[in-house]
Amino acid sequence: MIKSDIIDRVTEVSSVPRVKAAVAVDSIFGTMRDALGAGRRIELRGFGVFQVRERKKGVGRNPKTGAPVVIGPGRTVRFKPGKELKALT
């Protein structure tokens, strides 16, 4: 499923024009992106939790040469599914 599929589904369910549905979906994704960029946690009851975690530094390998490559510390987004979402799988 891609973003346009989500916009189509919002249009079908809510009978809102496609342009307004696109604005709504874009604003939701933008708000989530801003919150995660600020390091905040997003909890959607029944769906799951998005959270920014610190990633420690490590050593990887260049797949072509096999030479070690230092990977610096950073931040990454983790998703933990909620109970209802886990029950679907």
C-alpha positions as CSV (number, residue, x, y, z in Angstrom):
1,M,0.0,0.0,0.0
2,I,1.3,3.4,-0.9
3,K,0.3,6.9,0.1
4,S,-2.1,7.4,-2.8
5,D,-3.9,4.1,-1.8
6,I,-4.4,5.6,1.7
7,I,-5.8,8.8,0.1
8,D,-8.2,6.8,-2.0
9,R,-9.4,4.9,1.0
10,V,-10.0,8.1,3.0
11,T,-12.0,9.4,0.1
12,E,-14.1,6.3,-0.1
13,V,-14.8,6.0,3.6
14,S,-15.5,9.7,4.4
15,S,-16.9,10.9,1.1
16,V,-14.5,13.8,1.3
17,P,-13.1,15.1,-2.0
18,R,-9.7,13.6,-3.0
19,V,-7.9,17.0,-2.8
20,K,-9.0,17.5,0.8
21,A,-8.2,13.8,1.7
22,A,-4.7,14.4,0.3
23,V,-4.2,17.5,2.4
24,A,-5.4,15.6,5.5
25,V,-3.1,12.6,4.9
26,D,-0.1,14.9,4.1
27,S,-0.7,16.9,7.3
28,I,-0.9,13.7,9.4
29,F,2.4,12.4,7.9
30,G,4.0,15.8,8.2
31,T,3.0,16.0,11.9
32,M,4.4,12.5,12.5
33,R,7.6,13.3,10.7
34,D,8.1,16.5,12.8
35,A,7.4,14.7,16.0
36,L,9.9,11.9,15.2
37,G,12.4,14.5,14.1
38,A,12.2,16.2,17.5
39,G,12.7,12.8,19.2
40,R,9.2,12.4,20.5
41,R,7.2,9.2,20.7
42,I,4.0,8.6,18.7
43,E,1.5,6.2,20.3
44,L,-1.5,5.1,18.2
45,R,-3.8,3.0,20.4
46,G,-4.7,-0.3,18.8
47,F,-2.0,0.2,16.1
48,G,1.4,0.6,17.7
49,V,4.2,3.0,18.9
50,F,6.8,4.8,16.8
51,Q,9.8,5.9,18.8
52,V,13.2,7.3,18.1
53,R,16.1,5.2,19.5
54,E,19.8,5.9,19.7
55,R,21.9,3.5,17.7
56,K,25.4,2.7,19.0
57,K,28.5,2.8,16.8
58,G,29.8,-0.4,15.3
59,V,31.9,-1.9,12.6
60,G,30.4,-3.1,9.3
61,R,32.0,-4.6,6.2
62,N,32.2,-3.3,2.6
63,P,30.4,-6.1,0.6
64,K,32.7,-5.7,-2.4
65,T,36.1,-5.6,-0.7
66,G,35.3,-7.0,2.8
67,A,37.2,-4.1,4.3
68,P,35.9,-3.0,7.7
69,V,33.9,0.2,7.8
70,V,33.2,2.2,11.0
71,I,29.5,3.0,11.4
72,G,29.0,6.0,13.7
73,P,26.3,6.4,16.3
74,G,23.0,7.8,15.2
75,R,19.3,7.7,15.7
76,T,16.7,5.4,14.1
77,V,12.9,5.1,14.2
78,R,11.5,1.9,15.7
79,F,8.0,0.6,15.4
80,K,6.4,-1.7,18.0
81,P,3.0,-3.1,16.9
82,G,0.1,-2.9,19.3
83,K,-1.9,-5.9,20.6
84,E,-4.7,-5.7,18.0
85,L,-2.2,-5.4,15.1
86,K,-0.2,-8.4,16.4
87,A,-3.5,-10.4,16.6
88,L,-4.0,-9.9,12.8
89,T,-0.7,-11.7,11.9
